[in-house]
Amino acid sequence: MNRILLSIISGTILALGWPTYGFPLLLFIGFVPLLLAERQLRLSDAKRQGLKIFGLAYLAFFIWNITTTSWLRHASLFGASFAVFVNTALMATLFLVYHKYAKRQSQNRALLFLVTLWISFEKLHLGWEFSWPWLNLGNGFSEYITWIQWYEYTGTFGGTLWVWLLNVFFFKGVLSYQKEKSKAILKSVLLKCAALIIIPIGISLVIYNTYSHEGETVNIIALQPNIDPYSEKYDMSNLKFLELFKSLADSKLTDSTDFVIAPETFFAESIRLRKFENSLLKHKLQSYVGEHPNTNLLLGVSFIDIFKDENKVRSETNQYNATTWYDDYNSALLINTSDSVQQYNKSKLVVGIENFPYQSFLKPIIGDAMIDLGGTVAMKTTQDHRGVFTSSNSKFKVAPIICYESVYGEFVTGYVRNDANFLAIITNDAWWNETQGHKQHLSYARLRAVETRRDIARSANTGISAIIDAKGDITSHLDYDTKGALSGQITTNNKITFYVMAGDYIARISVFILIFMFLIGFFRRKKERL
């Protein structure tokens, strides 16, 4: 078959397998056509094979990236282009490295190298300054939560490994059939692949149907103010937003309400950090709590700290002029009847808009063009630990997860290790309009529920606000582009899953194997081509 056609087929299959519209069973064969195209080219006498492999892989991964994440253009055309083209190039480079390795080693060894290389790349995408793990393969099952209840043991890297094992099995099966032309071999391969699909799903279904946990009942209200972030959100004062807060909260509030949760940067008019303690806004919020003493308020707030002391400058600090600097915080607050206000600063930042990656190198090239994924244009200041909020009665410990942080599995486990017994996600997904962006973001939150076995209360500016149980099921929600308040109950959990304890161990093992495979692959003599 024509190699370009095989590349197009791979990209199309991967795109059609992605949430929230796709069917993830397709992911198990998505790489097979591209692997066949690479092998055909590698065993041919064609010149410039490396360049051609890169082109074929780029075509496939471009189709996948542009189809699944083109919604980024609604926030920033430059940002969308940068994310799609660069991420595609990185993925294509992986296949080029695999091609170089396969020319020197056996097919089996090369495939092991590719699997560990891809998993290591996904791990890199979770931690470096260009972090963009949106298309990590384990995310692909977020809408089929009954298939992957074992994520509480493996995290999403278990899903990535599952996808690659099936692709390798199918690929080797195709090669065996091409060589032997035997229906018996084809039948054997299909049965083995079916077992590798059915058994994990069967185990997951057993876990899903038997899982339960006991804990305290938390009565929550998640607000969805439905404010346009491109205009209205930054034209209103914080006191005006306080009126909206009270109006939405009062529509559902009862004497038994434990938490009222407002979305990321709900109070978007930047407040001087050191002046908040004596501010009118804080006074009015505490007065509201005084009227409802059983209620805790979890709020998204923008803070700014201006100073002239050069010794306080850090890598995330913004410079106003030659003698003045400021730290900009995207924060969550908990306000209740206790004397102190609890604060957490968003620490997993959106590339470009909240964290300009590799500034010293890139800023002279691209200037201030940034990827706008939700927030305000400034370098944000972070903190080095996952803060957990404690309710006024000390029974509830909530993780204040802000927006993009909810995409990072091991990052979220940090809250749970710090004793969070339920999760709250506050976010502003309005930047992407009615697209797959906000749908995928909600869907990925379901993975965090399974990994940690924590119920989730999600408050989103324009939606989708939701309550998600510890099995990953969305038990109630507010539709996108709807103003309102979602009330419901969640249950706390104090037990720790294996994944919370071990984190991304599959990725760490893969990195170790990759290094070993790289050393023996590129520094030992070539094998005959197979």
C-alpha positions in Angstrom: 0.0 0.0 0.0 1.2 3.5 -0.7 3.2 4.8 2.3 1.5 8.2 2.3 -1.9 6.6 2.4 -0.8 4.5 5.4 0.4 7.6 7.2 -3.0 9.3 6.5 -4.8 6.2 7.8 -2.8 6.2 11.0 -3.5 9.9 11.7 -7.2 9.5 11.0 -7.6 6.4 13.2 -5.8 8.1 16.1 -8.0 11.2 15.7 -11.2 9.1 15.6 -10.2 7.3 18.7 -9.9 10.4 20.9 -12.4 11.8 23.4 -14.9 13.1 23.7 -16.4 12.1 20.3 -14.2 9.1 19.5 -14.1 5.4 20.2 -10.9 4.4 22.0 -10.8 0.9 20.7 -9.3 2.5 17.5 -6.2 3.6 19.5 -5.2 -0.1 19.7 -4.5 -0.1 15.9 -3.7 3.6 15.3 0.0 3.3 14.9 0.0 0.0 12.9 -0.3 1.6 9.4 2.6 4.1 10.2 4.7 1.2 11.5 4.1 -0.7 8.3 5.0 2.4 6.2 8.2 2.9 8.2 9.2 -0.8 7.7 8.5 -0.7 4.0 10.7 2.3 3.6 13.5 1.0 5.9 13.8 -2.3 3.9 13.8 -0.5 0.6 16.7 1.0 -1.3 15.2 4.5 -1.1 17.6 7.4 -0.4 17.0 10.0 2.3 15.1 7.5 4.3 15.3 9.6 7.5 13.8 12.7 5.9 11.0 10.6 4.4 10.2 8.8 7.7 10.0 12.2 9.4 7.6 13.4 6.7 5.4 10.4 6.9 5.2 10.5 10.7 4.7 14.3 10.6 1.7 13.9 8.3 0.1 11.2 10.6 0.6 13.1 13.8 -0.4 16.4 12.3 -3.8 14.9 11.4 -4.1 13.7 15.0 -3.0 16.9 16.6 -5.0 19.3 14.4 -8.2 17.2 14.7 -8.1 16.9 18.4 -6.7 20.2 19.6 -7.6 22.8 16.9 -10.0 24.4 19.4 -6.9 26.2 20.7 -7.3 28.7 17.8 -10.3 30.3 19.6 -7.9 31.6 22.3 -4.8 32.3 20.1 -4.2 31.5 16.5 -0.4 31.7 17.0 -0.7 29.6 20.2 -2.7 27.0 18.4 -0.3 26.8 15.5 2.7 26.7 17.8 1.2 23.9 19.9 0.1 21.8 16.9 3.2 22.2 14.8 5.7 21.7 17.6 4.0 18.8 19.2 3.6 17.1 15.9 7.3 17.7 15.2 8.3 16.1 18.6 6.1 13.1 17.9 7.6 12.7 14.4 11.1 12.9 15.8 10.3 9.9 18.0 9.6 7.9 14.9 12.7 9.1 13.3 14.8 7.9 16.3 13.0 4.6 16.2 13.8 4.3 12.5 17.5 4.9 13.1 17.4 2.3 15.9 15.5 -0.3 13.9 18.1 -0.1 11.1 20.7 -1.3 13.7 18.8 -3.8 15.7 16.2 -6.6 15.5 12.5 -5.7 15.0 11.6 -6.9 18.5 14.3 -4.9 20.2 13.4 -1.8 18.1 9.7 -2.1 19.1 10.6 -2.3 22.8 12.8 0.8 22.2 9.9 2.6 20.6 7.4 1.8 23.4 9.8 3.0 26.1 10.7 6.0 24.0 7.1 7.1 23.7 6.3 6.6 27.4 9.4 8.5 28.3 8.3 11.3 26.0 4.9 11.5 27.7 6.7 11.7 31.0 8.8 14.5 29.7 5.7 16.3 28.5 4.4 16.3 32.1 7.5 18.0 33.5 9.4 20.3 31.2 8.7 23.9 30.4 6.9 23.1 27.1 4.6 20.7 29.0 1.6 19.7 26.9 0.3 16.3 28.0 -3.1 16.7 26.4 -2.5 13.9 23.9 -0.8 11.4 26.3 -2.4 8.1 25.2 -3.7 7.1 28.6 -6.1 10.1 28.4 -7.8 8.5 25.5 -10.1 6.4 27.7 -11.5 9.2 29.7 -15.0 8.7 28.3 -14.9 5.0 28.8 -14.2 5.0 32.5 -15.6 1.5 33.1 -12.6 0.2 31.0 -9.8 1.6 33.1 -10.8 1.3 36.8 -7.3 -0.2 37.3 -5.9 3.3 36.8 -5.9 3.4 40.6 -2.9 1.1 40.3 -1.2 2.4 37.2 -2.3 5.9 36.4 -2.7 7.0 32.8 0.6 5.4 31.9 -1.1 2.1 32.3 -3.4 3.2 29.5 -0.4 4.3 27.3 1.3 0.9 27.8 -1.9 -0.9 27.0 -2.3 1.1 23.7 1.3 0.3 22.6 1.2 -3.4 23.5 -1.9 -3.8 21.3 -0.3 -1.9 18.5 2.8 -4.0 18.7 0.8 -7.2 18.8 -1.3 -6.2 15.8 1.7 -5.0 13.8 3.7 -8.2 14.4 0.5 -10.2 13.5 0.3 -8.3 10.2 3.9 -9.1 9.5 3.4 -12.8 10.3 0.4 -13.0 8.0 2.2 -11.2 5.2 5.0 -13.7 5.5 3.1 -17.0 6.0 -0.3 -16.1 4.4 -1.8 -18.4 6.9 -5.3 -18.0 8.3 -4.3 -19.9 11.3 -1.7 -17.3 12.2 -4.2 -14.5 11.6 -6.7 -16.2 13.8 -4.1 -16.8 16.6 -3.1 -13.1 16.5 -6.7 -11.9 16.6 -7.4 -14.1 19.6 -4.4 -13.0 21.5 -5.2 -9.3 20.8 -8.8 -9.9 21.8 -7.7 -11.4 25.1 -5.4 -8.4 25.7 -8.3 -6.1 25.2 -11.1 -8.1 27.0 -9.1 -9.2 30.1 -8.2 -5.7 31.3 -11.7 -4.4 30.6 -13.2 -7.4 32.4 -11.0 -6.7 35.4 -12.0 -3.1 35.3 -15.7 -4.0 35.2 -15.4 -6.2 38.3 -13.6 -3.3 40.1 -16.3 -0.8 38.9 -19.2 -2.9 40.0 -17.7 -3.8 43.4 -16.0 -0.5 44.4 -17.4 1.5 47.3 -16.0 3.6 50.1 -17.3 5.0 53.3 -16.8 8.6 54.5 -18.4 11.8 55.6 -21.0 13.4 53.4 -20.1 16.9 52.1 -22.9 19.2 50.8 -21.5 21.4 48.1 -22.6 24.1 45.8 -20.5 24.7 42.6 -21.1 28.1 41.0 -21.2 28.7 37.2 -21.4 32.5 36.6 -21.1 32.2 32.8 -19.0 35.4 32.3 -17.3 36.2 29.0 -13.6 36.1 29.8 -12.6 38.2 26.8 -14.6 41.3 27.9 -17.1 41.2 30.7 -15.0 39.3 33.2 -12.3 42.0 33.4 -14.7 45.0 33.1 -16.5 44.2 36.4 -15.2 45.1 39.8 -14.7 42.5 42.5 -17.6 43.9 44.5 -19.9 43.5 41.5 -18.7 39.9 41.3 -19.5 39.5 45.0 -23.1 40.5 44.4 -23.2 37.8 41.6 -21.6 35.3 44.0 -24.2 35.9 46.7 -27.1 35.7 44.2 -25.9 32.4 42.8 -25.0 30.9 46.1 -28.3 32.0 47.8 -30.3 30.2 45.2 -29.2 26.8 46.6 -27.8 27.6 50.0 -29.2 25.8 53.1 -28.1 25.5 56.7 -26.4 22.2 55.8 -24.3 23.5 53.0 -20.6 22.8 53.7 -18.9 24.4 50.7 -19.7 27.0 48.2 -17.1 26.8 45.3 -16.5 29.6 42.8 -14.4 29.2 39.7 -10.8 30.1 38.8 -10.2 33.9 39.0 -13.8 34.5 39.9 -12.5 37.7 41.5 -10.4 38.8 38.6 -9.6 42.4 39.5 -6.1 41.9 40.8 -5.9 42.5 44.6 -2.8 43.8 46.4 -1.8 40.7 48.4 -0.7 42.7 51.4 -3.8 44.8 51.4 -6.3 42.0 51.2 -6.4 41.4 55.0 -8.0 44.8 55.5 -10.0 45.0 52.2 -13.7 45.6 51.9 -14.0 42.4 49.8 -12.6 40.3 52.6 -14.8 42.0 55.1 -17.9 41.3 53.1 -17.0 37.7 52.5 -16.4 37.1 56.2 -19.7 38.8 56.9 -21.4 36.4 54.5 -19.7 33.5 56.3 -20.8 34.9 59.6 -24.4 34.7 58.4 -23.8 31.0 57.4 -21.3 29.7 59.9 -21.4 26.1 58.7 -20.3 27.1 55.2 -16.8 27.3 53.8 -16.1 29.5 50.7 -13.6 28.2 48.2 -12.9 31.0 45.7 -10.6 31.7 42.7 -8.9 35.1 43.2 -6.2 37.1 41.3 -3.5 38.6 43.6 -0.6 40.9 42.9 2.4 41.6 45.2 4.4 44.8 44.2 7.8 45.4 45.8 11.1 47.2 45.3 13.3 44.8 47.2 15.6 43.2 44.5 16.4 40.3 46.9 12.8 39.1 46.6 13.0 38.7 42.8 12.8 35.1 41.6 12.6 33.5 38.2 8.8 33.9 38.0 8.8 37.6 39.1 7.7 40.2 36.6 9.5 43.5 36.2 7.4 46.7 36.1 10.3 49.2 35.7 13.9 49.5 36.7 13.2 49.6 40.4 9.9 47.8 40.8 8.9 44.2 40.5 5.7 42.2 41.1 4.6 38.6 41.7 1.3 37.7 40.0 -0.7 34.9 41.6 -3.6 32.8 40.3 -4.9 31.7 43.7 -7.6 29.7 45.5 -8.8 30.9 48.9 -10.8 29.2 51.7 -12.7 31.6 53.9 -14.7 30.3 56.9 -15.3 31.2 60.5 -11.7 30.6 61.4 -9.4 33.5 62.0 -7.1 33.0 59.0 -7.7 32.8 55.3 -6.2 29.7 53.6 -4.4 30.4 50.3 -3.0 28.1 47.5 -1.2 29.5 44.5 -1.6 27.7 41.1 1.6 25.8 40.5 1.2 23.9 37.3 1.1 26.7 34.8 -0.3 27.0 31.3 2.5 27.2 28.8 2.9 30.7 27.3 0.2 32.6 29.1 1.2 31.9 32.7 4.7 30.6 32.2 6.9 31.8 29.3 9.1 28.7 28.6 12.8 29.2 28.0 12.4 33.0 28.1 16.0 33.9 27.5 16.1 32.0 24.2 12.5 32.4 22.9 11.5 35.9 23.7 14.0 37.5 21.3 12.5 35.2 18.6 8.7 35.4 19.1 8.4 38.4 21.4 5.3 38.3 23.6 3.2 36.0 21.5 1.7 33.5 23.8 -0.6 30.5 24.0 -3.8 31.7 25.7 -5.3 28.7 27.4 -7.0 30.4 30.3 -5.7 33.0 32.8 -4.3 36.5 32.5 -1.3 37.6 30.6 1.6 37.6 33.1 4.2 35.2 34.5 2.5 33.5 37.5 4.2 32.9 40.8 3.9 29.3 42.2 4.5 27.4 45.3 6.5 24.2 45.9 3.9 22.1 47.8 0.3 21.1 47.2 -1.7 23.1 49.7 -4.8 21.4 51.2 -7.7 23.4 52.7 -9.3 22.4 56.0 -12.9 23.1 56.8 -14.0 25.0 59.8 -15.2 21.8 61.5 -11.8 20.1 60.6 -13.7 17.1 59.1 -13.1 18.0 55.4 -9.8 18.5 53.7 -10.2 19.6 50.1 -7.6 19.8 47.3 -7.9 23.3 45.6 -6.9 22.2 42.0 -6.8 25.1 39.6 -7.6 24.6 36.0 -4.8 23.0 34.0 -3.4 21.3 37.1 -6.2 18.7 36.8 -4.6 17.3 33.6 -1.5 16.0 35.6 -2.1 12.7 37.4 1.0 12.5 39.6 0.7 16.2 40.4 -2.8 15.7 41.8 -1.7 12.8 44.0 0.4 15.4 45.9 -2.8 16.8 47.3 -4.0 13.4 48.4 -0.7 12.6 50.0 -1.2 15.8 52.0 -4.4 14.4 53.3 -7.1 15.8 50.9 -10.2 13.6 51.3 -12.0 15.1 48.3 -11.0 17.2 45.3 -12.3 20.5 44.0 -11.4 21.8 40.5 -11.9 25.4 39.8 -11.5 26.5 36.2 -12.3 28.9 33.5 -12.9 27.0 30.2 -14.6 29.8 28.4 -11.6 30.7 26.3 -12.3 28.0 23.8 -16.0 28.6 23.2 -18.3 25.6 22.4 -15.6 23.2 21.3 -13.9 20.0 22.4 -11.6 22.0 24.6 -13.9 22.3 27.7 -15.4 18.9 27.0 -12.0 17.2 27.0 -10.9 19.1 30.1 -13.9 17.9 32.1 -13.4 14.4 30.7 -9.8 14.2 31.9 -10.9 15.1 35.4 -12.7 11.8 35.6 -9.3 10.1 35.3 -8.1 11.9 38.5 -11.2 10.6 40.4 -10.3 7.0 39.5 -6.5 7.4 40.1 -7.1 8.9 43.6 -10.5 7.4 44.4 -11.6 10.9 45.4 -15.0 12.5 44.6 -14.7 15.8 42.7 -16.6 19.0 42.8 -15.9 21.0 39.7 -16.8 24.7 39.3 -16.2 26.1 35.8 -16.9 29.7 34.8 -19.0 28.8 31.7 -19.2 25.1 32.3 -19.2 22.3 32.5 -19.5 22.3 36.3 -20.0 18.9 37.6 -19.9 16.4 40.5 -17.8 13.3 39.8 -17.8 10.3 42.0 -14.7 8.2 42.9 -15.5 5.8 40.1 -15.2 8.6 37.5 -18.9 8.9 36.8 -20.4 12.3 36.4 -23.4 12.2 38.7 -24.7 15.7 38.0 -23.7 18.7 35.9 -24.6 22.1 34.5 -24.6 22.5 30.8 -22.0 24.7 29.1 -23.0 28.4 28.6 -25.5 28.3 31.4 -25.6 30.6 34.5 -26.5 28.8 37.7 -25.4 26.9 40.8 -25.0 23.1 41.0 -25.8 21.6 44.4 -25.2 18.0 45.5 -23.4 15.7 47.8 -20.0 14.0 47.7 -18.3 11.5 50.0 -14.9 11.9 51.5 -12.3 9.1 51.4 -9.2 8.8 53.5 -7.7 5.6 51.9 -4.7 5.9 49.6 -4.5 4.1 46.2 -1.4 2.4 45.0 -1.0 5.0 42.3 -1.1 7.8 44.9 1.7 6.0 46.7 3.8 5.0 43.7 3.1 7.8 41.2 4.3 7.4 37.5 6.4 4.3 38.2 5.6 2.9 34.8 7.2 5.9 33.2 10.2 5.8 35.5 10.8 2.1 34.6 10.5 3.0 30.9 13.1 5.7 31.2 15.5 3.2 32.8 14.9 0.6 30.1 15.1 3.3 27.4 18.6 4.3 28.5 19.8 0.7 28.6 18.2 0.1 25.1 19.8 3.2 23.7 23.3 2.3 24.9 23.2 -1.2 23.5 21.4 -0.1 20.4 23.7 2.7 19.2 27.0 1.5 20.5 27.0 -2.1 19.5 27.4 -3.4 16.0 24.5 -3.3 13.5 22.2 -6.3 13.1 21.2 -7.5 9.7 18.0 -5.8 8.5 14.9 -7.8 9.1 
